[in-house]
Amino acid sequence: MNNLNDLRAKFQEEYKQKLSRPRIVVGLGTCGIASGGGKVMEAIKEEVAARGLDIDIDFTSCIGMCYREPMVEIALPGTASVVYGDIFPDKVAQLLESHVVNKTPVYEWAAIQIPGEATPYEGIDIMEQSPYYEKQVRSVTSRLGRTNPENIGEYIATGGYEGLEKALGMERQAVIDEVKKSGLRGRGGGGFSTGMKWQFVYNAQGDKKYAVCNADEGDPGAFMDRSVLEGDPHAILEGMMIAGYAIGADEGCIYCRAEYPLAIRRLNLAIAQAEELGILGENILDSGFNFHIRIKAGAGAFVCGEETALLNSIEGKRGMPRVRPPFPANSGLWEKPTCLNNVESYANVPFILRNGAEWYAAMGTEKSKGSKVFCLTGKVNNTGLCEVPMGITLREVIFNIAGGIQGGGTFKAVQSGGPSGGCLPTSKLDLKIDYESLTEAGSMMGSGGLVVMDETTCMVDVAKFFLNFTQNESCGKCTPCREGTKRMLEILHRICDGQGVMEDLDTLDRLSTVITKSALCGLGQTCANPIISTLRYFRDEYVAHIVDKRCPAGVCAALLVYTIIPEKCTGCGACLRACPASAITGEKKQPHSIDPAACIKCGACINKCKFDAIVKA
């Protein structure tokens, strides 16, 4: 055990020295790299070399403000650091000239700024005071954007592996009891008690047990797990080791989709670093506890997010759900007792062991403890990653953290929980985010995606989009999911094409109930949620499609009619020349008209018209 204490003292001194030096830090998570962060890093290196500047250059992961990538932090001794957003290579020379050479920050480029004041909040350490972070808590995401994720020394210097060290000094049952007392629930699906799951595996009889991490994040618009894997890979290893010790396992496996190459690379590096220091492998920290971790790259099948399908895939079988019981706790990987949690669940565990169950249970609500990481996507100003306490309202997340609706639009709905979640309307904006409240409202917590929609969104089309996804991803093993989703999708297509009848709504209701109650796995049992919730809250849109043959949001092409307003049309001919179907006629400088029978509703005419003379309804 003394070995970790010596390492911690060494790494803390190194980290302290690093923070005392002038430095430039570039965000190189996947979002930063995709936005051009790699090119920014190269431009900074070239500029620093050309000027002969004495300043360190480093990188970190996504800080959460994906809408401001690429991001760069500049920290000089004796002054607070400034975090800049939207820094592209052409800005690098001016940024370094002003901030590094002349010691004058370029405040108008700062990513974190006080509303109504000229100077921004300076320093990554006080960023929680900015509008984007003030309602957040940073536990699972506490190292994201602050440390180098490829440096185990910085992980240890900031409290890493303290939870493991504490756990190895406790009885196995005491570790499980601590997780139970914390109230931690699974962060990837139905929200089952993590401590109870560990207890079941601990009690199961078997000569071999496994701890498995579900990192197969497949929900459209979800990137919570990817961000944590890329930004704090050692936290996942530590959480899995604590779980392995508690349940009596000596082997772990991280099932990560192959579409996350950066996450897999950093995980492999973290495993190698931990093994080199004796923190992972044989006789960990001289405790007699052995634990090894390997990574299995998944092929990207959405159904492999279901735990038994995931286990089949690890074993080299087709990713299809198993009939339960037996449950994985008794017969999981290779028919051995298996503890299976997702990335965020494991990432919470080191903090719980390090700070105590009472600390964790103090956050959140009575039945939903702690914090939750969410992805903010859709029609919001601030797309990105946030971590909030359980019990915060949808309104606070959407309008305070996410900055409200793009372009001053009107909020219409938010979908939580991925394609298996429901769509909640304006009347639910003050709903508290916790497992029970979301389920009662017709949605679910799921993995943590929040897709925000405005008035330009057709809710029937949304239901069709998500059902199309789940129908394509259905493994086909059980009839309710395989056939039921196809029939429901056919009905939604008919409604969007103006061929629906009112009886279709009764059929959708009936099929949704049957599939929910009879599908084999959780994915099939929840696939109808987008339909159930939109019928519940936006039934009038279905009726408009069926009875009025009209799409209120102007999205469904088959129901649209393009019309030229004579009073606004100047007869310039731009729309006529753009129309691929020759559906527009008219003399030069005279109002034109559109033949509805010939119009293919492509929208080319609207895009070309400079006078807002063409409308669709």
C-alpha positions as CSV (number, residue, x, y, z in Angstrom):
1,M,0.0,0.0,0.0
2,N,2.9,2.4,0.7
3,N,3.8,2.2,-3.0
4,L,0.7,4.3,-3.9
5,N,1.5,6.8,-1.3
6,D,5.0,7.3,-2.6
7,L,3.6,7.6,-6.2
8,R,1.0,10.1,-5.1
9,A,3.6,12.3,-3.5
10,K,5.8,12.2,-6.5
11,F,3.0,12.9,-9.0
12,Q,1.5,15.6,-6.9
13,E,4.8,17.4,-6.9
14,E,5.1,17.0,-10.7
15,Y,1.5,18.3,-11.2
16,K,2.2,21.2,-9.0
17,Q,5.3,22.1,-11.0
18,K,3.3,21.8,-14.2
19,L,0.7,24.2,-13.0
20,S,3.3,26.7,-12.0
21,R,4.7,26.9,-15.5
22,P,3.3,29.0,-18.3
23,R,1.3,26.7,-20.5
24,I,-1.1,26.4,-23.5
25,V,-3.6,23.6,-23.4
26,V,-5.6,22.4,-26.4
27,G,-8.9,20.4,-26.1
28,L,-8.3,17.2,-28.0
29,G,-11.4,15.1,-27.4
30,T,-13.2,13.8,-30.4
31,C,-15.3,16.9,-30.7
32,G,-12.2,19.1,-30.5
33,I,-10.3,17.0,-33.1
34,A,-13.3,17.0,-35.4
35,S,-13.5,20.8,-35.2
36,G,-9.8,21.1,-36.1
37,G,-8.1,21.0,-32.7
38,G,-5.2,19.0,-34.2
39,K,-4.4,21.7,-36.7
40,V,-4.7,24.3,-34.0
41,M,-2.2,22.3,-31.9
42,E,0.3,22.2,-34.8
43,A,-0.2,26.0,-35.5
44,I,0.6,26.7,-31.8
45,K,3.7,24.5,-31.8
46,E,5.0,26.3,-35.0
47,E,4.2,29.8,-33.6
48,V,5.9,29.0,-30.2
49,A,9.0,27.6,-32.0
50,A,9.1,30.6,-34.4
51,R,9.0,33.1,-31.5
52,G,11.2,31.1,-29.2
53,L,8.7,31.3,-26.4
54,D,9.3,29.5,-23.1
55,I,5.9,28.0,-22.6
56,D,4.7,24.4,-22.3
57,I,2.2,23.0,-24.8
58,D,-0.2,20.3,-23.5
59,F,-3.6,18.8,-24.4
60,T,-6.7,17.8,-22.5
61,S,-10.1,16.3,-23.3
62,C,-13.5,17.8,-24.0
63,I,-14.4,20.4,-21.4
64,G,-18.1,20.0,-22.2
65,M,-18.6,23.2,-24.3
66,C,-18.7,21.3,-27.6
67,Y,-20.4,24.3,-29.2
68,R,-17.2,26.4,-28.8
69,E,-14.7,23.9,-30.1
70,P,-11.8,24.1,-30.9
71,M,-10.9,25.3,-27.4
72,V,-7.6,26.6,-26.0
73,E,-6.6,27.5,-22.5
74,I,-3.7,29.9,-21.8
75,A,-2.3,30.0,-18.2
76,L,0.6,32.3,-17.2
77,P,2.2,32.4,-13.7
78,G,0.7,35.0,-11.5
79,T,-2.5,35.5,-13.6
80,A,-5.7,33.5,-13.9
81,S,-6.0,31.3,-17.0
82,V,-8.4,32.1,-19.8
83,V,-10.3,29.5,-21.8
84,Y,-10.9,30.5,-25.4
85,G,-13.4,29.1,-27.8
86,D,-13.6,28.9,-31.6
87,I,-9.8,29.2,-31.9
88,F,-8.8,28.2,-35.4
89,P,-5.3,28.2,-36.9
90,D,-5.7,31.7,-38.4
91,K,-6.3,33.1,-34.9
92,V,-3.2,31.5,-33.2
93,A,-0.6,34.1,-34.1
94,Q,-2.8,37.0,-32.8
95,L,-3.8,35.1,-29.7
96,L,-0.2,34.3,-28.7
97,E,1.0,37.8,-29.6
98,S,-1.6,39.4,-27.4
99,H,-1.9,37.0,-24.5
100,V,1.5,35.4,-24.2
101,V,3.8,38.1,-25.5
102,N,2.0,41.3,-24.4
103,K,0.1,39.7,-21.4
104,T,-3.2,41.0,-22.7
105,P,-5.9,38.4,-23.0
106,V,-8.2,38.6,-26.1
107,Y,-11.4,38.8,-24.1
108,E,-13.8,38.8,-27.0
109,W,-12.6,35.2,-27.8
110,A,-13.1,33.9,-24.3
111,A,-15.4,31.0,-24.0
112,I,-16.4,31.7,-20.4
113,Q,-17.8,35.2,-19.8
114,I,-19.9,37.1,-17.3
115,P,-23.2,38.2,-18.9
116,G,-23.3,42.0,-19.2
117,E,-19.7,42.6,-18.2
118,A,-16.6,43.2,-20.3
119,T,-14.2,40.8,-18.6
120,P,-14.8,37.0,-18.6
121,Y,-14.5,34.5,-15.8
122,E,-10.8,33.7,-16.0
123,G,-9.5,30.3,-15.1
124,I,-10.7,26.8,-15.7
125,D,-10.8,26.2,-11.9
126,I,-13.7,28.7,-11.4
127,M,-15.5,28.0,-14.6
128,E,-18.5,26.6,-12.5
129,Q,-19.4,30.3,-12.0
130,S,-20.1,30.8,-15.7
131,P,-23.7,30.5,-17.1
132,Y,-23.0,27.2,-18.7
133,Y,-21.6,25.6,-15.5
134,E,-23.2,27.4,-12.6
135,K,-26.1,24.8,-12.3
136,Q,-23.8,21.9,-13.0
137,V,-21.9,19.6,-10.6
138,R,-18.6,18.2,-11.7
139,S,-18.0,14.7,-10.3
140,V,-17.8,12.2,-13.1
141,T,-16.7,15.0,-15.4
142,S,-14.4,16.7,-12.9
143,R,-11.2,15.9,-14.7
144,L,-12.5,16.5,-18.2
145,G,-10.8,19.5,-19.7
146,R,-8.5,19.8,-16.6
147,T,-6.0,17.0,-16.8
148,N,-4.1,15.2,-19.5
149,P,-6.1,11.9,-20.0
150,E,-3.0,10.1,-21.2
151,N,-1.0,10.9,-18.1
152,I,-1.6,8.5,-15.2
153,G,0.4,10.7,-12.9
154,E,-2.2,13.5,-13.2
155,Y,-4.9,11.1,-12.4
156,I,-3.2,9.9,-9.3
157,A,-2.2,13.5,-8.3
158,T,-5.9,14.5,-8.4
159,G,-7.1,11.7,-6.1
160,G,-7.1,8.8,-8.6
161,Y,-7.0,5.3,-7.2
162,E,-7.6,6.6,-3.6
163,G,-11.0,4.8,-3.8
164,L,-9.4,1.6,-4.8
165,E,-6.8,1.9,-2.1
166,K,-9.6,2.4,0.5
167,A,-11.7,-0.5,-0.9
168,L,-8.7,-2.9,-0.6
169,G,-8.5,-2.1,3.1
170,M,-12.2,-3.1,3.6
171,E,-14.1,-6.3,3.7
172,R,-15.8,-7.1,0.3
173,Q,-19.3,-6.9,1.8
174,A,-18.4,-3.5,3.4
175,V,-17.6,-2.2,-0.1
176,I,-20.9,-3.4,-1.4
177,D,-22.7,-1.9,1.5
178,E,-21.0,1.5,0.9
179,V,-22.3,1.5,-2.7
180,K,-25.7,0.5,-1.6
181,K,-25.8,3.3,1.0
182,S,-24.8,5.8,-1.7
183,G,-28.0,5.1,-3.7
184,L,-26.1,4.8,-7.0
185,R,-28.4,3.4,-9.7
186,G,-27.4,2.1,-13.1
187,R,-26.7,5.0,-15.4
188,G,-27.4,3.2,-18.7
189,G,-31.0,2.0,-18.7
190,G,-33.6,1.1,-16.1
191,G,-31.8,2.5,-13.1
192,F,-31.4,-0.7,-11.1
193,S,-29.5,-0.4,-7.8
194,T,-25.8,-0.8,-8.5
195,G,-25.1,-2.1,-5.0
196,M,-27.9,-4.7,-5.2
197,K,-26.5,-5.9,-8.5
198,W,-23.1,-6.3,-7.0
199,Q,-24.7,-8.1,-4.0
200,F,-26.3,-10.7,-6.4
201,V,-23.0,-11.4,-8.0
202,Y,-21.2,-11.6,-4.7
203,N,-23.8,-14.1,-3.4
204,A,-23.8,-16.2,-6.7
205,Q,-21.9,-19.5,-6.6
206,G,-19.1,-19.9,-9.1
207,D,-15.4,-20.6,-9.4
208,K,-14.9,-17.7,-11.7
209,K,-16.6,-14.2,-11.8
210,Y,-16.4,-11.3,-14.2
211,A,-16.9,-7.5,-14.1
212,V,-18.0,-6.2,-17.5
213,C,-18.3,-2.5,-18.6
214,N,-21.0,-1.7,-21.2
215,A,-19.4,1.0,-23.3
216,D,-21.5,0.3,-26.4
217,E,-23.0,3.7,-26.7
218,G,-25.4,3.6,-29.7
219,D,-28.1,6.1,-29.1
220,P,-28.4,8.8,-31.8
221,G,-27.0,12.0,-30.4
222,A,-25.4,10.4,-27.3
223,F,-21.7,10.9,-26.4
224,M,-21.6,10.8,-22.6
225,D,-19.7,7.6,-22.3
226,R,-17.3,8.5,-25.1
227,S,-16.4,11.8,-23.4
228,V,-15.7,10.1,-20.1
229,L,-13.7,7.3,-21.7
230,E,-11.6,9.8,-23.6
231,G,-11.3,12.3,-20.8
232,D,-10.9,10.1,-17.7
233,P,-10.1,6.5,-18.7
234,H,-8.5,5.5,-15.4
235,A,-11.7,6.3,-13.6
236,I,-13.4,3.4,-15.5
237,L,-10.5,1.1,-14.7
238,E,-10.6,2.1,-11.0
239,G,-14.4,1.6,-10.8
240,M,-14.1,-1.8,-12.4
241,M,-11.3,-2.9,-10.1
242,I,-13.3,-1.9,-7.0
243,A,-16.3,-3.8,-8.4
244,G,-14.1,-6.8,-9.2
245,Y,-12.7,-6.8,-5.6
246,A,-16.1,-6.5,-4.1
247,I,-17.8,-9.3,-6.0
248,G,-14.8,-11.6,-6.1
249,A,-13.8,-11.3,-9.8
250,D,-10.3,-11.4,-11.1
251,E,-11.0,-10.4,-14.7
252,G,-12.8,-7.5,-16.4
253,C,-13.8,-6.7,-20.0
254,I,-14.7,-3.3,-21.5
255,Y,-17.1,-3.7,-24.5
256,C,-16.5,-0.5,-26.5
257,R,-17.9,0.1,-30.0
258,A,-15.2,0.2,-32.6
259,E,-16.4,3.6,-33.8
260,Y,-14.7,5.1,-30.7
261,P,-11.0,4.7,-31.8
262,L,-9.7,7.5,-29.5
263,A,-11.5,6.1,-26.5
264,I,-10.1,2.6,-27.2
265,R,-6.6,3.9,-27.7
266,R,-6.7,5.9,-24.4
267,L,-8.1,2.9,-22.6
268,N,-5.4,0.6,-23.8
269,L,-2.8,3.2,-22.8
270,A,-4.4,3.6,-19.4
271,I,-4.3,-0.2,-18.9
272,A,-0.6,-0.4,-19.8
273,Q,0.2,2.5,-17.5
274,A,-1.6,1.0,-14.6
275,E,0.0,-2.4,-15.1
276,E,3.4,-0.8,-15.3
277,L,2.9,0.8,-11.9
278,G,1.5,-2.4,-10.3
279,I,-2.0,-0.8,-9.9
280,L,-3.5,-3.3,-12.3
281,G,-2.6,-7.0,-12.7
282,E,-1.2,-9.4,-10.1
283,N,-1.1,-8.6,-6.4
284,I,-2.4,-5.1,-6.8
285,L,-0.8,-2.7,-4.3
286,D,0.5,-5.7,-2.3
287,S,-3.1,-6.6,-1.3
288,G,-3.2,-10.1,-2.8
289,F,-6.0,-9.0,-5.1
290,N,-5.5,-9.9,-8.8
291,F,-7.4,-8.2,-11.6
292,H,-6.9,-8.0,-15.3
293,I,-8.9,-5.9,-17.9
294,R,-9.2,-6.4,-21.6
295,I,-11.1,-4.5,-24.3
296,K,-13.5,-6.0,-26.8
297,A,-14.3,-3.7,-29.8
298,G,-18.0,-4.1,-30.8
299,A,-19.1,-4.0,-34.4
300,G,-21.7,-1.3,-33.8
301,A,-25.0,-3.2,-33.4
302,F,-27.4,-1.2,-31.4
303,V,-28.9,-4.3,-29.8
304,C,-25.5,-5.1,-28.2
305,G,-26.2,-2.3,-25.7
306,E,-28.6,-4.8,-24.2
307,E,-26.6,-6.7,-21.6
308,T,-27.2,-10.3,-22.6
309,A,-26.6,-9.5,-26.3
310,L,-23.4,-7.8,-25.3
311,L,-22.3,-10.9,-23.5
312,N,-23.0,-13.0,-26.5
313,S,-21.0,-10.7,-28.7
314,I,-18.0,-10.9,-26.3
315,E,-18.2,-14.7,-26.5
316,G,-18.0,-14.4,-30.3
317,K,-21.7,-15.2,-30.9
318,R,-24.2,-13.2,-32.8
319,G,-25.4,-10.2,-30.7
320,M,-28.9,-11.3,-29.7
321,P,-30.5,-11.1,-26.3
322,R,-30.8,-14.2,-24.1
323,V,-34.0,-15.4,-22.4
324,R,-33.9,-14.4,-18.7
325,P,-33.8,-16.0,-16.2
326,P,-31.0,-16.9,-15.6
327,F,-29.8,-13.4,-15.2
328,P,-26.1,-12.4,-15.8
329,A,-25.5,-12.1,-12.0
330,N,-25.9,-15.9,-11.9
331,S,-25.0,-16.9,-15.4
332,G,-23.4,-14.3,-17.6
333,L,-20.1,-14.2,-19.5
334,W,-19.2,-17.8,-20.3
335,E,-22.1,-18.8,-18.0
336,K,-20.2,-17.4,-15.0
337,P,-21.6,-14.9,-12.5
338,T,-21.1,-11.4,-14.1
339,C,-21.4,-7.9,-12.9
340,L,-22.4,-5.6,-15.8
341,N,-22.5,-1.8,-15.4
342,N,-22.1,1.0,-17.9
343,V,-19.3,3.6,-18.1
344,E,-20.9,6.3,-16.0
345,S,-21.9,3.8,-13.3
346,Y,-18.3,2.6,-12.9
347,A,-17.0,6.2,-13.1
348,N,-19.1,7.1,-10.1
349,V,-17.7,4.4,-7.9
350,P,-14.2,5.8,-7.2
351,F,-15.7,9.0,-5.9
352,I,-18.2,7.2,-3.7
353,L,-15.4,5.1,-2.1
354,R,-13.1,8.1,-1.8
355,N,-15.6,10.6,-0.4
356,G,-18.1,8.3,1.3
357,A,-21.6,7.1,0.6
358,E,-23.1,10.1,2.6
359,W,-21.4,12.6,0.3
360,Y,-22.9,11.0,-2.8
361,A,-26.4,10.5,-1.3
362,A,-26.5,14.1,-0.3
363,M,-27.0,15.0,-4.0
364,G,-30.2,14.3,-5.9
365,T,-33.7,13.3,-4.8
366,E,-35.0,10.7,-2.3
367,K,-34.9,7.9,-4.8
368,S,-32.5,9.2,-7.4
369,K,-29.2,10.0,-5.8
370,G,-26.1,11.7,-7.2
371,S,-25.6,13.4,-10.5
372,K,-26.2,12.5,-14.1
373,V,-24.3,13.3,-17.3
374,F,-26.4,14.5,-20.2
375,C,-25.7,15.3,-23.9
376,L,-27.4,18.4,-25.1
377,T,-28.3,18.2,-28.8
378,G,-30.9,19.4,-31.2
379,K,-32.3,22.9,-31.5
380,V,-30.3,24.5,-28.6
381,N,-27.7,27.2,-28.6
382,N,-25.2,25.3,-26.4
383,T,-24.8,21.8,-27.6
384,G,-22.4,19.8,-25.5
385,L,-21.9,17.8,-22.3
386,C,-23.2,18.6,-18.9
387,E,-23.4,17.0,-15.5
388,V,-26.3,18.0,-13.2
389,P,-27.7,16.9,-9.9
390,M,-30.6,14.6,-10.0
391,G,-33.8,16.6,-9.4
392,I,-32.9,19.6,-11.6
393,T,-35.7,20.5,-14.0
394,L,-35.8,20.1,-17.7
395,R,-36.3,23.9,-18.0
396,E,-33.1,24.6,-16.1
397,V,-31.1,22.3,-18.3
398,I,-32.6,23.5,-21.6
399,F,-32.8,27.3,-20.9
400,N,-30.0,27.9,-18.4
401,I,-27.3,25.4,-19.4
402,A,-28.2,24.8,-23.1
403,G,-28.9,28.4,-23.6
404,G,-32.4,28.1,-25.0
405,I,-33.6,27.5,-28.5
406,Q,-31.6,28.3,-31.6
407,G,-32.5,31.5,-33.5
408,G,-35.0,32.6,-30.9
409,G,-37.3,29.7,-31.8
410,T,-40.1,28.2,-29.7
411,F,-39.5,25.1,-27.6
412,K,-41.8,22.3,-28.6
413,A,-40.5,19.0,-27.1
414,V,-37.5,17.2,-25.7
415,Q,-36.8,13.6,-26.0
416,S,-34.8,11.9,-23.2
417,G,-33.4,8.4,-23.1
418,G,-32.4,7.9,-26.7
419,P,-34.6,6.1,-29.3
420,S,-36.3,4.2,-26.5
421,G,-37.3,7.4,-24.7
422,G,-40.4,9.6,-25.0
423,C,-41.0,13.1,-26.2
424,L,-42.2,15.5,-23.5
425,P,-44.0,18.8,-24.3
426,T,-43.8,22.4,-22.9
427,S,-46.1,21.4,-20.0
428,K,-43.4,19.1,-18.7
429,L,-40.6,21.7,-18.7
430,D,-40.7,22.0,-14.9
431,L,-40.5,18.2,-14.5
432,K,-37.7,17.1,-12.2
433,I,-35.1,14.9,-13.9
434,D,-35.2,11.6,-11.9
435,Y,-36.0,8.0,-12.8
436,E,-39.5,7.9,-11.5
437,S,-40.6,11.4,-12.8
438,L,-39.4,10.7,-16.3
439,T,-41.0,7.2,-16.4
440,E,-44.3,8.5,-15.1
441,A,-44.3,11.3,-17.7
442,G,-43.9,8.7,-20.5
443,S,-40.1,8.9,-21.1
444,M,-37.1,7.4,-19.4
445,M,-33.6,8.3,-18.1
446,G,-31.9,5.9,-20.4
447,S,-28.2,6.7,-21.1
448,G,-28.7,10.4,-20.8
449,G,-29.3,12.0,-24.2
450,L,-31.5,15.1,-24.5
451,V,-32.7,16.0,-28.0
452,V,-34.5,19.4,-28.0
453,M,-37.0,20.2,-30.7
454,D,-38.6,23.5,-31.8
455,E,-41.7,24.5,-33.6
456,T,-40.3,23.4,-37.0
457,T,-40.3,19.8,-35.8
458,C,-43.1,17.4,-36.9
459,M,-43.7,15.0,-34.0
460,V,-45.1,12.3,-36.3
461,D,-42.0,12.5,-38.3
462,V,-39.9,12.3,-35.1
463,A,-41.7,9.1,-34.0
464,K,-41.1,7.7,-37.5
465,F,-37.4,8.6,-37.3
466,F,-36.8,6.9,-34.0
467,L,-38.9,3.8,-34.9
468,N,-37.1,3.5,-38.2
469,F,-33.8,3.4,-36.2
470,T,-35.0,0.7,-33.8
471,Q,-36.7,-1.3,-36.5
472,N,-33.4,-1.3,-38.5
473,E,-31.5,-2.3,-35.4
474,S,-33.8,-5.0,-34.2
475,C,-32.0,-8.3,-34.0
476,G,-35.1,-10.1,-35.2
477,K,-35.0,-12.8,-32.5
478,C,-38.5,-12.2,-31.1
479,T,-41.7,-11.8,-33.2
480,P,-43.2,-8.8,-31.3
481,C,-40.1,-6.6,-32.0
482,R,-39.3,-8.0,-35.5
483,E,-42.8,-7.8,-36.9
484,G,-44.5,-5.3,-34.6
485,T,-42.0,-2.5,-35.3
486,K,-42.3,-3.1,-39.0
487,R,-46.1,-2.8,-39.0
488,M,-46.0,0.4,-36.8
489,L,-43.4,1.9,-39.1
490,E,-45.6,1.2,-42.2
491,I,-48.5,3.0,-40.5
492,L,-46.4,6.0,-39.7
493,H,-45.2,6.2,-43.3
494,R,-48.8,6.1,-44.5
495,I,-49.8,8.9,-42.1
496,C,-46.8,11.1,-43.2
497,D,-47.7,10.4,-46.8
498,G,-51.3,11.6,-46.3
499,Q,-52.7,8.1,-46.6
500,G,-53.6,7.5,-43.0
501,V,-57.0,6.8,-41.4
502,M,-58.2,7.4,-37.9
503,E,-58.3,3.7,-37.2
504,D,-54.5,3.7,-37.6
505,L,-54.2,5.5,-34.3
506,D,-56.0,2.7,-32.5
507,T,-53.8,0.2,-34.2
508,L,-50.7,2.1,-33.1
509,D,-52.0,2.1,-29.5
510,R,-52.7,-1.6,-29.6
511,L,-49.4,-2.6,-31.1
512,S,-47.5,-0.4,-28.7
513,T,-49.1,-2.1,-25.8
514,V,-48.5,-5.6,-27.1
515,I,-44.9,-5.1,-28.1
516,T,-44.1,-3.4,-24.7
517,K,-45.5,-6.3,-22.8
518,S,-44.2,-9.2,-24.9
519,A,-40.8,-8.3,-26.5
520,L,-37.9,-10.3,-25.3
521,C,-35.5,-7.6,-24.2
522,G,-35.5,-4.1,-22.9
523,L,-34.9,-2.5,-26.3
524,G,-38.0,-4.1,-27.8
525,Q,-40.0,-3.4,-24.7
526,T,-39.3,0.3,-24.9
527,C,-39.1,0.9,-28.7
528,A,-42.7,2.1,-28.8
529,N,-42.1,4.9,-26.3
530,P,-41.7,7.6,-29.0
531,I,-45.1,6.6,-30.5
532,I,-46.8,6.3,-27.1
533,S,-45.6,9.7,-25.9
534,T,-46.3,11.6,-29.1
535,L,-49.8,10.1,-29.3
536,R,-50.2,11.2,-25.7
537,Y,-49.0,14.7,-26.0
538,F,-49.2,15.6,-29.7
539,R,-52.2,13.6,-30.9
540,D,-53.6,16.7,-32.6
541,E,-50.6,16.5,-35.1
542,Y,-51.6,13.0,-36.0
543,V,-55.2,14.1,-36.5
544,A,-54.0,17.0,-38.7
545,H,-52.0,14.6,-40.9
546,I,-55.0,12.2,-41.2
547,V,-58.0,14.4,-41.4
548,D,-56.8,17.7,-42.7
549,K,-54.0,16.1,-44.9
550,R,-51.7,18.8,-43.4
551,C,-48.4,18.7,-41.6
552,P,-48.6,21.6,-39.1
553,A,-44.8,21.9,-38.9
554,G,-44.4,21.9,-42.7
555,V,-42.1,18.9,-42.7
556,C,-43.8,15.9,-44.4
557,A,-43.2,16.5,-48.1
558,A,-46.3,14.6,-49.3
559,L,-48.6,16.9,-47.4
560,L,-47.0,20.2,-48.4
561,V,-48.3,22.6,-51.0
562,Y,-45.9,25.2,-52.4
563,T,-47.6,28.5,-53.3
564,I,-46.3,31.8,-54.8
565,I,-47.7,35.0,-53.2
566,P,-48.5,37.2,-56.2
567,E,-48.1,40.5,-54.2
568,K,-44.5,39.5,-53.3
569,C,-43.5,37.9,-56.6
570,T,-41.4,40.2,-58.9
571,G,-41.2,37.8,-61.7
572,C,-37.4,37.6,-61.6
573,G,-37.5,34.0,-62.7
574,A,-35.0,32.6,-60.1
575,C,-37.5,30.0,-58.9
576,L,-38.5,29.0,-62.4
577,R,-34.8,28.4,-63.4
578,A,-34.2,26.4,-60.1
579,C,-37.2,24.1,-60.4
580,P,-36.1,20.7,-61.6
581,A,-39.6,19.6,-62.5
582,S,-40.6,22.6,-64.6
583,A,-43.6,23.1,-62.3
584,I,-43.3,26.9,-62.2
585,T,-44.5,29.1,-65.0
586,G,-44.9,32.8,-65.6
587,E,-43.8,35.8,-67.7
588,K,-40.8,37.9,-66.9
589,K,-41.6,40.6,-64.3
590,Q,-45.0,39.1,-63.8
591,P,-46.2,37.0,-60.8
592,H,-45.4,33.3,-61.4
593,S,-47.4,30.3,-60.3
594,I,-46.7,26.7,-59.3
595,D,-48.5,23.7,-60.7
596,P,-49.3,21.5,-57.6
597,A,-49.6,18.3,-59.8
598,A,-46.1,18.8,-61.2
599,C,-44.4,20.1,-58.1
600,I,-42.1,17.5,-56.5
601,K,-41.8,19.6,-53.3
602,C,-38.0,19.7,-53.3
603,G,-37.8,23.2,-51.9
604,A,-35.4,24.5,-54.5
605,C,-37.7,27.4,-55.3
606,I,-37.9,28.7,-51.7
607,N,-34.1,28.5,-51.4
608,K,-33.7,30.7,-54.5
609,C,-36.4,33.3,-53.8
610,K,-35.0,36.5,-52.4
611,F,-38.4,38.1,-51.7
612,D,-40.1,35.5,-49.4
613,A,-42.7,35.2,-52.1
614,I,-43.0,31.4,-51.8
615,V,-44.6,29.6,-48.9
616,K,-45.2,26.0,-48.0
617,A,-48.2,24.8,-46.0
